[in-house]
Amino acid sequence: MTISRVQITIRVPPPDRPAARPRRTNQPSPPGPRQPRPDSRRDQVTRIMASQPGQDWPGRELADRLGIKPRNMLTQLAGWARLGFLSKTGHGRYALPGPAGPGRAATDGAGP
């Protein structure tokens, strides 16, 4: 079977019946500043890693400190390393990225 034609029909509501709009709640927003958001998991990991600069961390230890499953932590760490937020230093080990210098090669975050 060969598709030889596709037809698309766009229907616009008549002017006397405008398109539906999202409903607004009648509740006013609370006065004053908003409550601060809790730190994200990445913020928590970064704070732990920054407590001992220059050290690489096993993902399992970070998971234990945060009280989460190691598999979930390792998956997130790998994703953050791909995005450049962390450097992968070895199997299951991560560190905060630092400046490339004579003793440190710049990497793409993928690690060994």
MDAnalysis code that builds the backbone (N, CA, C; Angstrom):
import MDAnalysis as mda
import numpy as np

u = mda.Universe.empty(336, n_residues=112, atom_resindex=np.repeat(np.arange(112), 3), trajectory=True)
u.add_TopologyAttr("name", ["N", "CA", "C"] * 112)
u.add_TopologyAttr("resid", np.arange(1, 113))
u.add_TopologyAttr("resname", ["MET", "THR", "ILE", "SER", "ARG", "VAL", "GLN", "ILE", "THR", "ILE", "ARG", "VAL", "PRO", "PRO", "PRO", "ASP", "ARG", "PRO", "ALA", "ALA", "ARG", "PRO", "ARG", "ARG", "THR", "ASN", "GLN", "PRO", "SER", "PRO", "PRO", "GLY", "PRO", "ARG", "GLN", "PRO", "ARG", "PRO", "ASP", "SER", "ARG", "ARG", "ASP", "GLN", "VAL", "THR", "ARG", "ILE", "MET", "ALA", "SER", "GLN", "PRO", "GLY", "GLN", "ASP", "TRP", "PRO", "GLY", "ARG", "GLU", "LEU", "ALA", "ASP", "ARG", "LEU", "GLY", "ILE", "LYS", "PRO", "ARG", "ASN", "MET", "LEU", "THR", "GLN", "LEU", "ALA", "GLY", "TRP", "ALA", "ARG", "LEU", "GLY", "PHE", "LEU", "SER", "LYS", "THR", "GLY", "HIS", "GLY", "ARG", "TYR", "ALA", "LEU", "PRO", "GLY", "PRO", "ALA", "GLY", "PRO", "GLY", "ARG", "ALA", "ALA", "THR", "ASP", "GLY", "ALA", "GLY", "PRO"])
u.atoms.positions = np.array([
    [0.840, -1.164, 0.000],
    [0.000, 0.000, 0.000],
    [0.894, 1.239, 0.000],
    [0.624, 2.150, -0.902],
    [1.376, 3.377, -1.008],
    [0.486, 4.552, -0.622],
    [1.005, 5.408, 0.234],
    [0.259, 6.608, 0.613],
    [0.576, 7.674, -0.421],
    [-0.445, 8.139, -1.084],
    [-0.224, 9.114, -2.155],
    [-0.634, 10.523, -1.742],
    [-1.373, 10.653, -0.642],
    [-1.851, 11.975, -0.262],
    [-2.249, 11.991, 1.213],
    [-2.024, 13.130, 1.861],
    [-2.442, 13.334, 3.240],
    [-3.221, 14.635, 3.281],
    [-4.380, 14.609, 3.883],
    [-5.199, 15.806, 3.969],
    [-5.398, 16.146, 5.435],
    [-5.165, 17.414, 5.768],
    [-5.327, 17.883, 7.142],
    [-6.381, 18.971, 7.144],
    [-7.341, 18.849, 8.033],
    [-8.398, 19.848, 8.160],
    [-8.264, 20.511, 9.513],
    [-8.162, 21.843, 9.506],
    [-8.076, 22.608, 10.751],
    [-9.405, 23.304, 10.947],
    [-9.995, 23.073, 12.101],
    [-11.288, 23.681, 12.382],
    [-11.115, 24.796, 13.406],
    [-11.568, 25.960, 13.069],
    [-11.484, 27.121, 13.933],
    [-12.872, 27.373, 14.509],
    [-12.951, 27.630, 15.836],
    [-14.273, 27.869, 16.402],
    [-14.855, 29.173, 15.854],
    [-16.182, 29.224, 15.722],
    [-16.801, 30.459, 15.227],
    [-16.585, 31.601, 16.221],
    [-16.631, 32.870, 15.749],
    [-16.348, 34.010, 16.622],
    [-17.280, 34.105, 17.831],
    [-18.503, 33.635, 17.719],
    [-19.416, 33.721, 18.852],
    [-19.134, 32.645, 19.903],
    [-18.249, 31.722, 19.596],
    [-17.893, 30.646, 20.520],
    [-16.363, 30.503, 20.526],
    [-15.649, 31.324, 21.291],
    [-14.185, 31.303, 21.264],
    [-13.618, 29.991, 21.806],
    [-12.377, 29.796, 21.495],
    [-11.694, 28.574, 21.941],
    [-11.665, 28.524, 23.470],
    [-11.627, 27.313, 23.999],
    [-11.605, 27.139, 25.456],
    [-10.318, 27.711, 26.026],
    [-10.441, 28.314, 27.175],
    [-9.287, 28.877, 27.869],
    [-9.121, 28.144, 29.187],
    [-7.893, 28.089, 29.702],
    [-7.705, 27.388, 30.974],
    [-8.458, 28.093, 32.096],
    [-8.980, 27.300, 32.993],
    [-9.727, 27.850, 34.124],
    [-8.762, 28.465, 35.131],
    [-9.205, 29.522, 35.729],
    [-8.420, 30.155, 36.774],
    [-9.054, 29.798, 38.108],
    [-8.219, 29.619, 39.080],
    [-8.753, 29.364, 40.411],
    [-9.048, 30.701, 41.069],
    [-10.032, 30.726, 41.911],
    [-10.411, 31.957, 42.594],
    [-9.632, 32.159, 43.889],
    [-8.690, 31.264, 44.152],
    [-7.918, 31.387, 45.367],
    [-6.751, 32.336, 45.132],
    [-6.648, 33.381, 45.949],
    [-5.509, 34.292, 45.783],
    [-4.232, 33.621, 46.263],
    [-3.117, 34.059, 45.702],
    [-1.848, 33.506, 46.147],
    [-1.545, 34.033, 47.541],
    [-0.848, 33.234, 48.324],
    [-0.574, 33.660, 49.701],
    [0.318, 34.906, 49.699],
    [0.093, 35.806, 50.655],
    [0.906, 37.014, 50.694],
    [2.336, 36.700, 51.132],
    [3.246, 37.557, 50.743],
    [4.636, 37.429, 51.167],
    [5.451, 36.541, 50.243],
    [6.702, 36.343, 50.596],
    [7.593, 35.544, 49.746],
    [7.224, 34.064, 49.785],
    [7.589, 33.385, 48.720],
    [7.333, 31.936, 48.651],
    [8.293, 31.193, 49.565],
    [7.865, 30.019, 49.952],
    [8.734, 29.166, 50.748],
    [9.909, 28.723, 49.896],
    [11.114, 28.660, 50.462],
    [12.253, 28.211, 49.660],
    [12.085, 26.747, 49.273],
    [12.535, 26.431, 48.088],
    [12.469, 25.043, 47.617],
    [13.550, 24.228, 48.298],
    [13.268, 22.968, 48.569],
    [14.329, 22.121, 49.117],
    [15.405, 21.906, 48.053],
    [16.610, 21.662, 48.514],
    [17.703, 21.439, 47.573],
    [17.418, 20.231, 46.699],
    [17.798, 20.339, 45.440],
    [17.650, 19.204, 44.529],
    [18.691, 18.149, 44.894],
    [18.530, 16.979, 44.350],
    [19.489, 15.911, 44.622],
    [20.876, 16.299, 44.118],
    [20.930, 16.970, 42.966],
    [22.232, 17.393, 42.440],
    [22.876, 18.416, 43.371],
    [22.075, 19.320, 43.954],
    [22.608, 20.277, 44.926],
    [23.186, 19.542, 46.137],
    [22.481, 18.530, 46.602],
    [22.942, 17.773, 47.762],
    [24.248, 17.045, 47.454],
    [24.323, 16.419, 46.267],
    [25.537, 15.700, 45.868],
    [26.700, 16.679, 45.729],
    [26.455, 17.829, 45.109],
    [27.508, 18.821, 44.924],
    [28.026, 19.306, 46.283],
    [27.123, 19.524, 47.243],
    [27.539, 19.975, 48.568],
    [28.412, 18.922, 49.248],
    [28.027, 17.650, 49.129],
    [28.828, 16.576, 49.732],
    [30.212, 16.547, 49.093],
    [30.253, 16.615, 47.762],
    [31.538, 16.547, 47.068],
    [32.413, 17.763, 47.373],
    [31.798, 18.922, 47.520],
    [32.554, 20.146, 47.796],
    [33.112, 20.149, 49.219],
    [32.575, 19.304, 50.095],
    [33.084, 19.246, 51.466],
    [34.504, 18.701, 51.520],
    [34.906, 17.956, 50.491],
    [36.267, 17.425, 50.409],
    [36.768, 17.613, 48.977],
    [37.208, 18.831, 48.643],
    [37.618, 19.135, 47.273],
    [38.758, 18.234, 46.799],
    [38.710, 17.909, 45.526],
    [39.760, 17.103, 44.918],
    [39.569, 15.606, 45.096],
    [38.612, 15.193, 45.882],
    [38.368, 13.764, 46.105],
    [37.331, 13.272, 45.114],
    [37.523, 12.045, 44.629],
    [36.446, 11.447, 43.841],
    [35.634, 10.559, 44.778],
    [34.380, 10.391, 44.423],
    [33.435, 9.727, 45.311],
    [32.817, 8.519, 44.633],
    [32.731, 7.389, 45.358],
    [31.971, 6.259, 44.816],
    [30.478, 6.564, 44.881],
    [29.779, 6.237, 43.822],
    [28.350, 6.488, 43.766],
    [27.594, 5.808, 44.891],
    [28.049, 4.639, 45.300],
    [27.365, 3.911, 46.379],
    [27.455, 4.674, 47.702],
    [28.581, 5.318, 47.960],
    [28.716, 6.092, 49.194],
    [27.786, 7.314, 49.170],
    [27.703, 7.966, 48.023],
    [26.791, 9.104, 47.895],
    [25.347, 8.653, 48.103],
    [25.007, 7.501, 47.540],
    [23.649, 6.963, 47.709],
    [23.364, 6.679, 49.181],
    [24.339, 6.101, 49.879],
    [24.157, 5.809, 51.315],
    [23.943, 7.100, 52.098],
    [24.722, 8.128, 51.792],
    [24.594, 9.395, 52.519],
    [23.232, 10.046, 52.293],
    [22.674, 9.864, 51.087],
    [21.385, 10.479, 50.766],
    [20.201, 9.557, 51.051],
    [20.491, 8.294, 51.363],
    [19.427, 7.357, 51.692],
    [18.603, 6.928, 50.485],
    [19.268, 6.754, 49.339],
    [18.561, 6.304, 48.133],
    [19.222, 5.044, 47.602],
    [18.578, 4.405, 46.647],
    [19.110, 3.176, 46.069],
    [20.354, 3.494, 45.238],
    [21.413, 2.690, 45.389],
    [22.640, 2.943, 44.628],
    [22.419, 2.955, 43.116],
    [21.558, 2.082, 42.626],
    [21.323, 2.040, 41.172],
    [20.772, 3.377, 40.667],
    [19.828, 3.956, 41.418],
    [19.268, 5.248, 41.015],
    [20.329, 6.339, 41.061],
    [21.164, 6.320, 42.100],
    [22.201, 7.335, 42.244],
    [23.210, 7.227, 41.110],
    [23.641, 6.004, 40.803],
    [24.633, 5.812, 39.740],
    [24.084, 6.245, 38.384],
    [22.805, 6.002, 38.151],
    [22.191, 6.441, 36.895],
    [22.207, 7.959, 36.799],
    [21.847, 8.634, 37.895],
    [21.856, 10.099, 37.873],
    [23.270, 10.647, 37.738],
    [24.225, 10.072, 38.442],
    [25.605, 10.539, 38.344],
    [26.125, 10.426, 36.915],
    [25.820, 9.317, 36.256],
    [26.261, 9.134, 34.866],
    [25.638, 10.197, 33.961],
    [24.364, 10.490, 34.182],
    [23.699, 11.524, 33.387],
    [24.309, 12.895, 33.621],
    [24.600, 13.222, 34.874],
    [25.197, 14.514, 35.186],
    [26.604, 14.621, 34.614],
    [27.319, 13.485, 34.564],
    [28.658, 13.494, 33.964],
    [28.562, 13.745, 32.455],
    [27.582, 13.133, 31.804],
    [27.396, 13.373, 30.363],
    [27.074, 14.838, 30.077],
    [26.346, 15.472, 31.004],
    [25.977, 16.879, 30.833],
    [27.094, 17.828, 31.259],
    [28.155, 17.301, 31.867],
    [29.297, 18.126, 32.252],
    [29.243, 18.675, 33.665],
    [28.245, 18.288, 34.459],
    [28.157, 18.763, 35.836],
    [29.169, 18.059, 36.736],
    [29.523, 16.823, 36.383],
    [30.489, 16.030, 37.136],
    [31.491, 15.423, 36.171],
    [32.607, 14.947, 36.730],
    [33.590, 14.210, 35.941],
    [33.591, 12.763, 36.415],
    [33.623, 11.843, 35.478],
    [33.721, 10.435, 35.845],
    [35.200, 10.104, 35.946],
    [35.608, 9.595, 37.115],
    [37.026, 9.326, 37.340],
    [37.371, 7.848, 37.288],
    [36.379, 7.007, 37.300],
    [36.600, 5.570, 37.267],
    [35.261, 4.866, 37.288],
    [35.313, 3.551, 37.426],
    [34.081, 2.758, 37.437],
    [33.262, 3.116, 38.671],
    [32.129, 3.793, 38.466],
    [31.243, 4.155, 39.565],
    [31.776, 5.257, 40.459],
    [32.799, 6.008, 39.987],
    [33.404, 7.066, 40.796],
    [33.297, 8.396, 40.065],
    [32.960, 9.437, 40.827],
    [32.718, 10.754, 40.238],
    [33.344, 11.834, 41.099],
    [33.638, 12.974, 40.457],
    [34.200, 14.126, 41.156],
    [33.642, 15.392, 40.539],
    [33.785, 16.489, 41.284],
    [33.417, 17.772, 40.704],
    [34.430, 18.112, 39.624],
    [33.983, 18.658, 38.510],
    [34.945, 18.998, 37.457],
    [35.820, 20.150, 37.919],
    [37.065, 20.111, 37.492],
    [37.994, 21.180, 37.839],
    [38.652, 21.711, 36.589],
    [39.411, 22.768, 36.734],
    [40.085, 23.324, 35.563],
    [41.155, 22.373, 35.053],
    [41.306, 22.351, 33.732],
    [42.353, 21.532, 33.130],
    [43.682, 22.224, 33.360],
    [44.658, 21.496, 33.812],
    [45.969, 22.070, 34.067],
    [47.040, 21.134, 33.563],
    [48.322, 21.405, 33.884],
    [49.399, 20.559, 33.391],
    [49.275, 19.108, 33.841],
    [48.791, 18.885, 35.067],
    [48.676, 17.515, 35.556],
    [47.316, 16.906, 35.349],
    [46.412, 17.653, 34.752],
    [45.043, 17.164, 34.616],
    [44.574, 17.387, 33.194],
    [44.193, 16.335, 32.530],
    [43.734, 16.453, 31.148],
    [42.264, 16.824, 31.113],
    [41.891, 17.637, 30.169],
    [40.483, 17.968, 29.986],
    [39.800, 16.783, 29.348],
    [38.630, 16.417, 29.891],
    [37.883, 15.292, 29.331],
    [36.502, 15.756, 28.959],
    [35.808, 14.916, 28.237],
    [34.440, 15.248, 27.845],
    [33.438, 14.816, 28.899],
    [33.923, 14.342, 30.043],
    [33.016, 13.910, 31.095],
    [32.671, 12.445, 31.012],
    [33.047, 11.769, 29.917],
    [32.720, 10.358, 29.758],
    [33.610, 9.493, 30.640],
    [34.853, 9.926, 30.853],
    [35.765, 9.197, 31.732],
    [36.205, 7.887, 31.144],
    [37.036, 7.167, 31.934],
    [37.565, 5.880, 31.434],
    [36.511, 4.809, 31.374],
])
